[in-house]
């Protein structure tokens, strides 16, 4: 028993859905990249806070400024860090509180990352279902 190929309308619908899914996939991948970069940045900040807590006031330290570059500086206040809360707002916290805040934020972002990655996998799975149907329909049209 042979399968009836999809109608022209069904084929167009599948193609439109596939294109929408492609766009969603690109958007989701960009979100994964942005969240991953922010997690890396927060991990670097948490590591810096940890290292600063191990040295004494007045110690010379290398402060990361991005792009694998550093500035030499003397530590003026070993016990405090200024932590960004978002929307341009920052607050001074004890180093232990600052590290916990950063670790909490990393955890939140890791959950968000996992969610976006699940969405991306679902989109990819749907695309994998649609693609053979489109190919079959196009092949049936060629041979008809």
Rosetta blueprint (number, residue, H / E / L):
1 X L
2 X L
3 X L
4 X L
5 X L
6 X L
7 X L
8 X H
9 X H
10 X H
11 X H
12 X H
13 X H
14 X H
15 X H
16 X H
17 X H
18 X H
19 X H
20 X H
21 X H
22 X H
23 X H
24 X H
25 X H
26 X H
27 X H
28 X H
29 X H
30 X H
31 X H
32 X H
33 X H
34 X H
35 X H
36 X H
37 X H
38 X H
39 X H
40 X H
41 X H
42 X H
43 X H
44 X H
45 X H
46 X H
47 X H
48 X H
49 X H
50 X H
51 X H
52 X H
53 X H
54 X H
55 X L
56 X L
57 X L
58 X L
59 X L
60 X E
61 X E
62 X E
63 X E
64 X E
65 X E
66 X E
67 X L
68 X L
69 X E
70 X E
71 X E
72 X E
73 X E
74 X E
75 X L
76 X L
77 X L
78 X L
79 X L
80 X E
81 X E
82 X E
83 X E
84 X E
85 X E
86 X E
87 X L
88 X L
89 X E
90 X E
91 X E
92 X E
93 X E
94 X E
95 X H
96 X H
97 X H
98 X H
99 X H
100 X H
101 X H
102 X H
103 X H
104 X H
105 X H
106 X H
107 X H
108 X H
109 X H
110 X H
111 X H
112 X H
113 X H
114 X H
115 X H
116 X H
117 X H
118 X H
119 X H
120 X H
121 X H
122 X H
123 X H
124 X H
125 X H
126 X H
127 X H
128 X H
129 X H
130 X H
131 X H
132 X H
133 X H
134 X H
135 X H
136 X H
137 X H
138 X H
139 X H
140 X H
141 X H
142 X H
143 X H
144 X L
